[in-house]
Amino acid sequence: MLHMRDGGDLSIRLRGDTRYLADGQVADLAQLKPNMRVFVQAGKDLYNEVEAYQIVSGTILAPR
């Protein structure tokens, strides 16, 4: 379940091949914690359900 910036909630399906990245490194689903800010790359499947392809967490570096 994702809480969106606009205040709504969105339920997404995790695929068997969903990739997880934390601070630029490959991670596991277990590293995702409640209330963690993430970036989700997702799309809709044949049944019109949202499924995640990639979930990224970590800090965003500022350019010099």
PQR file with spaces between the fields and no chain letter, atoms N, CA, C, O and H, PARSE charges and radii, in Angstrom:
ATOM       1  N    MET     1       0.850   -1.171    0.000 -0.4000 1.5000
ATOM       2  CA   MET     1       0.000    0.000    0.000 -0.0000 2.0000
ATOM       3  C    MET     1       0.893    1.231    0.000  0.5500 1.7000
ATOM       4  O    MET     1       1.798    1.359    0.825 -0.5500 1.4000
ATOM       5  N    LEU     2       0.629    2.121   -0.926 -0.4000 1.5000
ATOM       6  CA   LEU     2       1.383    3.374   -1.005 -0.0000 2.0000
ATOM       7  C    LEU     2       0.488    4.535   -0.630  0.5500 1.7000
ATOM       8  O    LEU     2      -0.674    4.591   -1.032 -0.5500 1.4000
ATOM       9  H    LEU     2      -0.105    2.017   -1.596  0.4000 1.0000
ATOM      10  N    HIS     3       1.031    5.460    0.140 -0.4000 1.5000
ATOM      11  CA   HIS     3       0.342    6.713    0.439 -0.0000 2.0000
ATOM      12  C    HIS     3       0.919    7.749   -0.518  0.5500 1.7000
ATOM      13  O    HIS     3       2.110    8.055   -0.464 -0.5500 1.4000
ATOM      14  H    HIS     3       1.976    5.414    0.466  0.4000 1.0000
ATOM      15  N    MET     4       0.081    8.285   -1.385 -0.4000 1.5000
ATOM      16  CA   MET     4       0.530    9.184   -2.444 -0.0000 2.0000
ATOM      17  C    MET     4       0.671   10.619   -1.935  0.5500 1.7000
ATOM      18  O    MET     4       0.110   10.977   -0.899 -0.5500 1.4000
ATOM      19  H    MET     4      -0.887    8.037   -1.429  0.4000 1.0000
ATOM      20  N    ARG     5       1.416   11.425   -2.664 -0.4000 1.5000
ATOM      21  CA   ARG     5       1.612   12.830   -2.294 -0.0000 2.0000
ATOM      22  C    ARG     5       0.303   13.601   -2.243  0.5500 1.7000
ATOM      23  O    ARG     5       0.143   14.509   -1.427 -0.5500 1.4000
ATOM      24  H    ARG     5       1.872   11.134   -3.505  0.4000 1.0000
ATOM      25  N    ASP     6      -0.642   13.239   -3.122 -0.4000 1.5000
ATOM      26  CA   ASP     6      -1.913   13.963   -3.152 -0.0000 2.0000
ATOM      27  C    ASP     6      -2.848   13.548   -2.020  0.5500 1.7000
ATOM      28  O    ASP     6      -3.978   14.030   -1.946 -0.5500 1.4000
ATOM      29  H    ASP     6      -0.512   12.502   -3.785  0.4000 1.0000
ATOM      30  N    GLY     7      -2.392   12.661   -1.139 -0.4000 1.5000
ATOM      31  CA   GLY     7      -3.192   12.264    0.012 -0.0000 2.0000
ATOM      32  C    GLY     7      -3.943   10.965   -0.164  0.5500 1.7000
ATOM      33  O    GLY     7      -4.483   10.442    0.811 -0.5500 1.4000
ATOM      34  H    GLY     7      -1.474   12.268   -1.199  0.4000 1.0000
ATOM      35  N    GLY     8      -4.000   10.421   -1.372 -0.4000 1.5000
ATOM      36  CA   GLY     8      -4.703    9.172   -1.602 -0.0000 2.0000
ATOM      37  C    GLY     8      -3.817    7.957   -1.347  0.5500 1.7000
ATOM      38  O    GLY     8      -2.597    8.081   -1.240 -0.5500 1.4000
ATOM      39  H    GLY     8      -3.561   10.846   -2.164  0.4000 1.0000
ATOM      40  N    ASP     9      -4.418    6.817   -1.255 -0.4000 1.5000
ATOM      41  CA   ASP     9      -3.695    5.564   -1.076 -0.0000 2.0000
ATOM      42  C    ASP     9      -3.850    4.715   -2.336  0.5500 1.7000
ATOM      43  O    ASP     9      -4.888    4.749   -2.998 -0.5500 1.4000
ATOM      44  H    ASP     9      -5.409    6.716   -1.342  0.4000 1.0000
ATOM      45  N    LEU    10      -2.812    3.961   -2.653 -0.4000 1.5000
ATOM      46  CA   LEU    10      -2.817    3.123   -3.843 -0.0000 2.0000
ATOM      47  C    LEU    10      -2.254    1.761   -3.487  0.5500 1.7000
ATOM      48  O    LEU    10      -1.164    1.658   -2.925 -0.5500 1.4000
ATOM      49  H    LEU    10      -1.970    3.933   -2.115  0.4000 1.0000
ATOM      50  N    SER    11      -2.988    0.730   -3.810 -0.4000 1.5000
ATOM      51  CA   SER    11      -2.530   -0.631   -3.589 -0.0000 2.0000
ATOM      52  C    SER    11      -1.822   -1.098   -4.854  0.5500 1.7000
ATOM      53  O    SER    11      -2.382   -1.027   -5.947 -0.5500 1.4000
ATOM      54  H    SER    11      -3.873    0.814   -4.267  0.4000 1.0000
ATOM      55  N    ILE    12      -0.587   -1.577   -4.703 -0.4000 1.5000
ATOM      56  CA   ILE    12       0.159   -2.079   -5.847 -0.0000 2.0000
ATOM      57  C    ILE    12       0.501   -3.544   -5.627  0.5500 1.7000
ATOM      58  O    ILE    12       0.606   -4.019   -4.496 -0.5500 1.4000
ATOM      59  H    ILE    12      -0.131   -1.635   -3.815  0.4000 1.0000
ATOM      60  N    ARG    13       0.671   -4.241   -6.737 -0.4000 1.5000
ATOM      61  CA   ARG    13       1.020   -5.656   -6.684 -0.0000 2.0000
ATOM      62  C    ARG    13       2.517   -5.775   -6.937  0.5500 1.7000
ATOM      63  O    ARG    13       3.049   -5.156   -7.859 -0.5500 1.4000
ATOM      64  H    ARG    13       0.586   -3.855   -7.655  0.4000 1.0000
ATOM      65  N    LEU    14       3.194   -6.575   -6.112 -0.4000 1.5000
ATOM      66  CA   LEU    14       4.612   -6.821   -6.308 -0.0000 2.0000
ATOM      67  C    LEU    14       4.770   -8.071   -7.159  0.5500 1.7000
ATOM      68  O    LEU    14       4.216   -9.122   -6.837 -0.5500 1.4000
ATOM      69  H    LEU    14       2.762   -7.078   -5.363  0.4000 1.0000
ATOM      70  N    ARG    15       5.517   -7.958   -8.233 -0.4000 1.5000
ATOM      71  CA   ARG    15       5.739   -9.074   -9.140 -0.0000 2.0000
ATOM      72  C    ARG    15       6.866   -9.955   -8.602  0.5500 1.7000
ATOM      73  O    ARG    15       7.616   -9.544   -7.717 -0.5500 1.4000
ATOM      74  H    ARG    15       5.967   -7.104   -8.494  0.4000 1.0000
ATOM      75  N    GLY    16       6.974  -11.144   -9.132 -0.4000 1.5000
ATOM      76  CA   GLY    16       8.073  -12.022   -8.758 -0.0000 2.0000
ATOM      77  C    GLY    16       9.420  -11.483   -9.194  0.5500 1.7000
ATOM      78  O    GLY    16      10.445  -11.795   -8.587 -0.5500 1.4000
ATOM      79  H    GLY    16       6.365  -11.478   -9.851  0.4000 1.0000
ATOM      80  N    ASP    17       9.422  -10.664  -10.256 -0.4000 1.5000
ATOM      81  CA   ASP    17      10.675  -10.100  -10.755 -0.0000 2.0000
ATOM      82  C    ASP    17      10.819   -8.604  -10.452  0.5500 1.7000
ATOM      83  O    ASP    17      11.604   -7.916  -11.105 -0.5500 1.4000
ATOM      84  H    ASP    17       8.590  -10.411  -10.749  0.4000 1.0000
ATOM      85  N    THR    18      10.069   -8.096   -9.466 -0.4000 1.5000
ATOM      86  CA   THR    18      10.214   -6.705   -9.056 -0.0000 2.0000
ATOM      87  C    THR    18      11.618   -6.502   -8.507  0.5500 1.7000
ATOM      88  O    THR    18      12.090   -7.293   -7.690 -0.5500 1.4000
ATOM      89  H    THR    18       9.432   -8.654   -8.935  0.4000 1.0000
ATOM      90  N    ARG    19      12.293   -5.433   -8.959 -0.4000 1.5000
ATOM      91  CA   ARG    19      13.650   -5.128   -8.493 -0.0000 2.0000
ATOM      92  C    ARG    19      13.581   -4.116   -7.367  0.5500 1.7000
ATOM      93  O    ARG    19      12.757   -3.202   -7.396 -0.5500 1.4000
ATOM      94  H    ARG    19      11.909   -4.791   -9.623  0.4000 1.0000
ATOM      95  N    TYR    20      14.438   -4.277   -6.380 -0.4000 1.5000
ATOM      96  CA   TYR    20      14.511   -3.390   -5.225 -0.0000 2.0000
ATOM      97  C    TYR    20      15.917   -2.816   -5.143  0.5500 1.7000
ATOM      98  O    TYR    20      16.902   -3.553   -5.194 -0.5500 1.4000
ATOM      99  H    TYR    20      15.107   -5.020   -6.357  0.4000 1.0000
ATOM     100  N    LEU    21      16.007   -1.495   -5.015 -0.4000 1.5000
ATOM     101  CA   LEU    21      17.293   -0.823   -4.886 -0.0000 2.0000
ATOM     102  C    LEU    21      17.257    0.086   -3.667  0.5500 1.7000
ATOM     103  O    LEU    21      16.273    0.783   -3.421 -0.5500 1.4000
ATOM     104  H    LEU    21      15.208   -0.896   -4.973  0.4000 1.0000
ATOM     105  N    ALA    22      18.357    0.064   -2.904 -0.4000 1.5000
ATOM     106  CA   ALA    22      18.493    0.944   -1.736 -0.0000 2.0000
ATOM     107  C    ALA    22      19.842    1.633   -1.823  0.5500 1.7000
ATOM     108  O    ALA    22      20.877    0.966   -1.831 -0.5500 1.4000
ATOM     109  H    ALA    22      19.157   -0.502   -3.104  0.4000 1.0000
ATOM     110  N    ASP    23      19.847    2.946   -1.888 -0.4000 1.5000
ATOM     111  CA   ASP    23      21.076    3.740   -2.013 -0.0000 2.0000
ATOM     112  C    ASP    23      21.933    3.281   -3.181  0.5500 1.7000
ATOM     113  O    ASP    23      23.159    3.252   -3.075 -0.5500 1.4000
ATOM     114  H    ASP    23      19.006    3.488   -1.882  0.4000 1.0000
ATOM     115  N    GLY    24      21.303    2.924   -4.292 -0.4000 1.5000
ATOM     116  CA   GLY    24      22.009    2.545   -5.501 -0.0000 2.0000
ATOM     117  C    GLY    24      22.483    1.101   -5.548  0.5500 1.7000
ATOM     118  O    GLY    24      23.111    0.690   -6.524 -0.5500 1.4000
ATOM     119  H    GLY    24      20.307    2.947   -4.377  0.4000 1.0000
ATOM     120  N    GLN    25      22.196    0.330   -4.516 -0.4000 1.5000
ATOM     121  CA   GLN    25      22.618   -1.066   -4.459 -0.0000 2.0000
ATOM     122  C    GLN    25      21.401   -1.979   -4.515  0.5500 1.7000
ATOM     123  O    GLN    25      20.313   -1.598   -4.083 -0.5500 1.4000
ATOM     124  H    GLN    25      21.686    0.664   -3.723  0.4000 1.0000
ATOM     125  N    VAL    26      21.583   -3.180   -5.044 -0.4000 1.5000
ATOM     126  CA   VAL    26      20.498   -4.161   -5.073 -0.0000 2.0000
ATOM     127  C    VAL    26      20.107   -4.483   -3.639  0.5500 1.7000
ATOM     128  O    VAL    26      20.971   -4.680   -2.785 -0.5500 1.4000
ATOM     129  H    VAL    26      22.467   -3.490   -5.395  0.4000 1.0000
ATOM     130  N    ALA    27      18.804   -4.537   -3.372 -0.4000 1.5000
ATOM     131  CA   ALA    27      18.292   -4.761   -2.021 -0.0000 2.0000
ATOM     132  C    ALA    27      17.235   -5.865   -2.043  0.5500 1.7000
ATOM     133  O    ALA    27      16.900   -6.404   -3.097 -0.5500 1.4000
ATOM     134  H    ALA    27      18.102   -4.377   -4.066  0.4000 1.0000
ATOM     135  N    ASP    28      16.723   -6.184   -0.871 -0.4000 1.5000
ATOM     136  CA   ASP    28      15.657   -7.174   -0.707 -0.0000 2.0000
ATOM     137  C    ASP    28      14.374   -6.477   -0.294  0.5500 1.7000
ATOM     138  O    ASP    28      14.391   -5.347    0.193 -0.5500 1.4000
ATOM     139  H    ASP    28      16.994   -5.745   -0.014  0.4000 1.0000
ATOM     140  N    LEU    29      13.270   -7.164   -0.493 -0.4000 1.5000
ATOM     141  CA   LEU    29      11.971   -6.641   -0.063 -0.0000 2.0000
ATOM     142  C    LEU    29      11.970   -6.379    1.444  0.5500 1.7000
ATOM     143  O    LEU    29      11.298   -5.458    1.907 -0.5500 1.4000
ATOM     144  H    LEU    29      13.256   -8.082   -0.889  0.4000 1.0000
ATOM     145  N    ALA    30      12.707   -7.171    2.205 -0.4000 1.5000
ATOM     146  CA   ALA    30      12.745   -7.024    3.664 -0.0000 2.0000
ATOM     147  C    ALA    30      13.311   -5.678    4.107  0.5500 1.7000
ATOM     148  O    ALA    30      13.073   -5.255    5.238 -0.5500 1.4000
ATOM     149  H    ALA    30      13.253   -7.920    1.829  0.4000 1.0000
ATOM     150  N    GLN    31      14.053   -5.000    3.235 -0.4000 1.5000
ATOM     151  CA   GLN    31      14.634   -3.707    3.593 -0.0000 2.0000
ATOM     152  C    GLN    31      13.623   -2.561    3.502  0.5500 1.7000
ATOM     153  O    GLN    31      13.901   -1.456    3.968 -0.5500 1.4000
ATOM     154  H    GLN    31      14.246   -5.343    2.316  0.4000 1.0000
ATOM     155  N    LEU    32      12.464   -2.810    2.912 -0.4000 1.5000
ATOM     156  CA   LEU    32      11.418   -1.785    2.875 -0.0000 2.0000
ATOM     157  C    LEU    32      10.695   -1.771    4.212  0.5500 1.7000
ATOM     158  O    LEU    32      10.260   -2.812    4.707 -0.5500 1.4000
ATOM     159  H    LEU    32      12.238   -3.707    2.533  0.4000 1.0000
ATOM     160  N    LYS    33      10.573   -0.599    4.784 -0.4000 1.5000
ATOM     161  CA   LYS    33       9.930   -0.439    6.097 -0.0000 2.0000
ATOM     162  C    LYS    33       8.699    0.457    5.964  0.5500 1.7000
ATOM     163  O    LYS    33       8.610    1.253    5.029 -0.5500 1.4000
ATOM     164  H    LYS    33      10.926    0.246    4.382  0.4000 1.0000
ATOM     165  N    PRO    34       7.757    0.333    6.886 -0.5600 1.5000
ATOM     166  CA   PRO    34       6.584    1.224    6.858  0.2800 2.0000
ATOM     167  C    PRO    34       7.013    2.689    6.936  0.5500 1.7000
ATOM     168  O    PRO    34       7.968    3.029    7.635 -0.5500 1.4000
ATOM     169  N    ASN    35       6.308    3.539    6.222 -0.4000 1.5000
ATOM     170  CA   ASN    35       6.531    4.989    6.175 -0.0000 2.0000
ATOM     171  C    ASN    35       7.842    5.383    5.512  0.5500 1.7000
ATOM     172  O    ASN    35       8.293    6.516    5.678 -0.5500 1.4000
ATOM     173  H    ASN    35       5.533    3.263    5.655  0.4000 1.0000
ATOM     174  N    MET    36       8.465    4.477    4.765 -0.4000 1.5000
ATOM     175  CA   MET    36       9.698    4.779    4.046 -0.0000 2.0000
ATOM     176  C    MET    36       9.341    5.453    2.726  0.5500 1.7000
ATOM     177  O    MET    36       8.412    5.028    2.039 -0.5500 1.4000
ATOM     178  H    MET    36       8.099    3.557    4.630  0.4000 1.0000
ATOM     179  N    ARG    37      10.075    6.498    2.374 -0.4000 1.5000
ATOM     180  CA   ARG    37       9.855    7.163    1.092 -0.0000 2.0000
ATOM     181  C    ARG    37      10.526    6.351   -0.007  0.5500 1.7000
ATOM     182  O    ARG    37      11.699    5.990    0.091 -0.5500 1.4000
ATOM     183  H    ARG    37      10.829    6.844    2.932  0.4000 1.0000
ATOM     184  N    VAL    38       9.760    6.075   -1.047 -0.4000 1.5000
ATOM     185  CA   VAL    38      10.277    5.276   -2.157 -0.0000 2.0000
ATOM     186  C    VAL    38       9.827    5.879   -3.480  0.5500 1.7000
ATOM     187  O    VAL    38       8.864    6.642   -3.544 -0.5500 1.4000
ATOM     188  H    VAL    38       8.808    6.368   -1.126  0.4000 1.0000
ATOM     189  N    PHE    39      10.545    5.517   -4.526 -0.4000 1.5000
ATOM     190  CA   PHE    39      10.161    5.825   -5.899 -0.0000 2.0000
ATOM     191  C    PHE    39       9.766    4.502   -6.525  0.5500 1.7000
ATOM     192  O    PHE    39      10.527    3.536   -6.472 -0.5500 1.4000
ATOM     193  H    PHE    39      11.328    4.897   -4.474  0.4000 1.0000
ATOM     194  N    VAL    40       8.581    4.450   -7.116 -0.4000 1.5000
ATOM     195  CA   VAL    40       8.081    3.204   -7.683 -0.0000 2.0000
ATOM     196  C    VAL    40       7.892    3.373   -9.188  0.5500 1.7000
ATOM     197  O    VAL    40       7.219    4.298   -9.642 -0.5500 1.4000
ATOM     198  H    VAL    40       7.962    5.234   -7.159  0.4000 1.0000
ATOM     199  N    GLN    41       8.493    2.472   -9.946 -0.4000 1.5000
ATOM     200  CA   GLN    41       8.270    2.401  -11.380 -0.0000 2.0000
ATOM     201  C    GLN    41       7.246    1.293  -11.577  0.5500 1.7000
ATOM     202  O    GLN    41       7.515    0.139  -11.244 -0.5500 1.4000
ATOM     203  H    GLN    41       9.040    1.721   -9.577  0.4000 1.0000
ATOM     204  N    ALA    42       6.087    1.625  -12.109 -0.4000 1.5000
ATOM     205  CA   ALA    42       4.993    0.659  -12.183 -0.0000 2.0000
ATOM     206  C    ALA    42       4.181    0.858  -13.458  0.5500 1.7000
ATOM     207  O    ALA    42       4.360    1.832  -14.189 -0.5500 1.4000
ATOM     208  H    ALA    42       5.869    2.563  -12.379  0.4000 1.0000
ATOM     209  N    GLY    43       3.298   -0.079  -13.698 -0.4000 1.5000
ATOM     210  CA   GLY    43       2.393   -0.018  -14.832 -0.0000 2.0000
ATOM     211  C    GLY    43       1.178   -0.872  -14.535  0.5500 1.7000
ATOM     212  O    GLY    43       1.084   -1.485  -13.471 -0.5500 1.4000
ATOM     213  H    GLY    43       3.152   -0.870  -13.104  0.4000 1.0000
ATOM     214  N    LYS    44       0.262   -0.910  -15.461 -0.4000 1.5000
ATOM     215  CA   LYS    44      -0.946   -1.716  -15.267 -0.0000 2.0000
ATOM     216  C    LYS    44      -0.817   -3.032  -16.018  0.5500 1.7000
ATOM     217  O    LYS    44      -0.243   -3.085  -17.106 -0.5500 1.4000
ATOM     218  H    LYS    44       0.338   -0.412  -16.324  0.4000 1.0000
ATOM     219  N    ASP    45      -1.357   -4.092  -15.427 -0.4000 1.5000
ATOM     220  CA   ASP    45      -1.320   -5.401  -16.072 -0.0000 2.0000
ATOM     221  C    ASP    45      -2.583   -5.607  -16.911  0.5500 1.7000
ATOM     222  O    ASP    45      -3.374   -4.680  -17.080 -0.5500 1.4000
ATOM     223  H    ASP    45      -1.823   -4.048  -14.543  0.4000 1.0000
ATOM     224  N    LEU    46      -2.769   -6.801  -17.428 -0.4000 1.5000
ATOM     225  CA   LEU    46      -3.929   -7.095  -18.270 -0.0000 2.0000
ATOM     226  C    LEU    46      -5.258   -6.943  -17.540  0.5500 1.7000
ATOM     227  O    LEU    46      -6.296   -6.739  -18.170 -0.5500 1.4000
ATOM     228  H    LEU    46      -2.126   -7.555  -17.291  0.4000 1.0000
ATOM     229  N    TYR    47      -5.229   -7.042  -16.211 -0.4000 1.5000
ATOM     230  CA   TYR    47      -6.449   -6.935  -15.405 -0.0000 2.0000
ATOM     231  C    TYR    47      -6.643   -5.526  -14.860  0.5500 1.7000
ATOM     232  O    TYR    47      -7.488   -5.304  -13.993 -0.5500 1.4000
ATOM     233  H    TYR    47      -4.386   -7.208  -15.699  0.4000 1.0000
ATOM     234  N    ASN    48      -5.858   -4.569  -15.368 -0.4000 1.5000
ATOM     235  CA   ASN    48      -5.942   -3.166  -14.981 -0.0000 2.0000
ATOM     236  C    ASN    48      -5.528   -2.920  -13.534  0.5500 1.7000
ATOM     237  O    ASN    48      -5.958   -1.939  -12.926 -0.5500 1.4000
ATOM     238  H    ASN    48      -5.171   -4.750  -16.072  0.4000 1.0000
ATOM     239  N    GLU    49      -4.699   -3.801  -12.976 -0.4000 1.5000
ATOM     240  CA   GLU    49      -4.166   -3.623  -11.632 -0.0000 2.0000
ATOM     241  C    GLU    49      -2.753   -3.060  -11.745  0.5500 1.7000
ATOM     242  O    GLU    49      -2.019   -3.392  -12.676 -0.5500 1.4000
ATOM     243  H    GLU    49      -4.350   -4.598  -13.470  0.4000 1.0000
ATOM     244  N    VAL    50      -2.379   -2.212  -10.800 -0.4000 1.5000
ATOM     245  CA   VAL    50      -1.052   -1.604  -10.818 -0.0000 2.0000
ATOM     246  C    VAL    50      -0.049   -2.594  -10.247  0.5500 1.7000
ATOM     247  O    VAL    50      -0.253   -3.144   -9.164 -0.5500 1.4000
ATOM     248  H    VAL    50      -2.975   -1.943  -10.044  0.4000 1.0000
ATOM     249  N    GLU    51       1.055   -2.822  -10.995 -0.4000 1.5000
ATOM     250  CA   GLU    51       2.100   -3.723  -10.530 -0.0000 2.0000
ATOM     251  C    GLU    51       3.446   -3.009  -10.612  0.5500 1.7000
ATOM     252  O    GLU    51       3.715   -2.278  -11.565 -0.5500 1.4000
ATOM     253  H    GLU    51       1.220   -2.376  -11.874  0.4000 1.0000
ATOM     254  N    ALA    52       4.282   -3.228   -9.607 -0.4000 1.5000
ATOM     255  CA   ALA    52       5.573   -2.553   -9.519 -0.0000 2.0000
ATOM     256  C    ALA    52       6.642   -3.338  -10.253  0.5500 1.7000
ATOM     257  O    ALA    52       6.757   -4.553  -10.095 -0.5500 1.4000
ATOM     258  H    ALA    52       4.064   -3.821   -8.833  0.4000 1.0000
ATOM     259  N    TYR    53       7.430   -2.625  -11.065 -0.4000 1.5000
ATOM     260  CA   TYR    53       8.573   -3.220  -11.749 -0.0000 2.0000
ATOM     261  C    TYR    53       9.853   -2.986  -10.962  0.5500 1.7000
ATOM     262  O    TYR    53      10.732   -3.847  -10.911 -0.5500 1.4000
ATOM     263  H    TYR    53       7.337   -1.637  -11.193  0.4000 1.0000
ATOM     264  N    GLN    54       9.948   -1.792  -10.338 -0.4000 1.5000
ATOM     265  CA   GLN    54      11.146   -1.438   -9.603 -0.0000 2.0000
ATOM     266  C    GLN    54      10.764   -0.499   -8.465  0.5500 1.7000
ATOM     267  O    GLN    54       9.941    0.400   -8.637 -0.5500 1.4000
ATOM     268  H    GLN    54       9.235   -1.093  -10.379  0.4000 1.0000
ATOM     269  N    ILE    55      11.376   -0.719   -7.295 -0.4000 1.5000
ATOM     270  CA   ILE    55      11.161    0.145   -6.134 -0.0000 2.0000
ATOM     271  C    ILE    55      12.526    0.616   -5.663  0.5500 1.7000
ATOM     272  O    ILE    55      13.413   -0.194   -5.391 -0.5500 1.4000
ATOM     273  H    ILE    55      12.046   -1.449   -7.156  0.4000 1.0000
ATOM     274  N    VAL    56      12.691    1.943   -5.567 -0.4000 1.5000
ATOM     275  CA   VAL    56      13.979    2.537   -5.216 -0.0000 2.0000
ATOM     276  C    VAL    56      13.808    3.351   -3.940  0.5500 1.7000
ATOM     277  O    VAL    56      12.868    4.136   -3.810 -0.5500 1.4000
ATOM     278  H    VAL    56      11.971    2.600   -5.788  0.4000 1.0000
ATOM     279  N    SER    57      14.730    3.154   -3.000 -0.4000 1.5000
ATOM     280  CA   SER    57      14.739    3.946   -1.768 -0.0000 2.0000
ATOM     281  C    SER    57      16.141    4.484   -1.560  0.5500 1.7000
ATOM     282  O    SER    57      17.090    4.016   -2.189 -0.5500 1.4000
ATOM     283  H    SER    57      15.493    2.516   -3.105  0.4000 1.0000
ATOM     284  N    GLY    58      16.271    5.453   -0.691 -0.4000 1.5000
ATOM     285  CA   GLY    58      17.588    6.011   -0.379 -0.0000 2.0000
ATOM     286  C    GLY    58      17.599    7.507   -0.528  0.5500 1.7000
ATOM     287  O    GLY    58      16.569    8.137   -0.769 -0.5500 1.4000
ATOM     288  H    GLY    58      15.499    5.833   -0.180  0.4000 1.0000
ATOM     289  N    THR    59      18.772    8.060   -0.381 -0.4000 1.5000
ATOM     290  CA   THR    59      18.928    9.505   -0.446 -0.0000 2.0000
ATOM     291  C    THR    59      19.156    9.935   -1.891  0.5500 1.7000
ATOM     292  O    THR    59      19.674    9.171   -2.705 -0.5500 1.4000
ATOM     293  H    THR    59      19.608    7.548   -0.185  0.4000 1.0000
ATOM     294  N    ILE    60      18.765   11.155   -2.192 -0.4000 1.5000
ATOM     295  CA   ILE    60      18.984   11.749   -3.503 -0.0000 2.0000
ATOM     296  C    ILE    60      20.156   12.690   -3.382  0.5500 1.7000
ATOM     297  O    ILE    60      20.129   13.618   -2.573 -0.5500 1.4000
ATOM     298  H    ILE    60      18.344   11.776   -1.531  0.4000 1.0000
ATOM     299  N    LEU    61      21.179   12.466   -4.173 -0.4000 1.5000
ATOM     300  CA   LEU    61      22.365   13.313   -4.109 -0.0000 2.0000
ATOM     301  C    LEU    61      22.147   14.609   -4.864  0.5500 1.7000
ATOM     302  O    LEU    61      21.532   14.618   -5.930 -0.5500 1.4000
ATOM     303  H    LEU    61      21.201   11.713   -4.830  0.4000 1.0000
ATOM     304  N    ALA    62      22.645   15.690   -4.319 -0.4000 1.5000
ATOM     305  CA   ALA    62      22.546   16.991   -4.970 -0.0000 2.0000
ATOM     306  C    ALA    62      23.764   17.190   -5.856  0.5500 1.7000
ATOM     307  O    ALA    62      24.867   16.813   -5.462 -0.5500 1.4000
ATOM     308  H    ALA    62      23.145   15.683   -3.453  0.4000 1.0000
ATOM     309  N    PRO    63      23.602   17.773   -7.045 -0.5600 1.5000
ATOM     310  CA   PRO    63      24.762   18.023   -7.906  0.2800 2.0000
ATOM     311  C    PRO    63      25.676   19.086   -7.286  0.5500 1.7000
ATOM     312  O    PRO    63      25.237   19.957   -6.535 -0.5500 1.4000
ATOM     313  N    ARG    64      26.927   18.981   -7.621 -0.4000 1.5000
ATOM     314  CA   ARG    64      27.900   19.968   -7.063 -0.0000 2.0000
ATOM     315  C    ARG    64      27.848   21.259   -7.813  0.5500 1.7000
ATOM     316  O    ARG    64      28.585   22.191   -7.490 -0.5500 1.4000
ATOM     317  H    ARG    64      27.284   18.273   -8.231  0.4000 1.0000
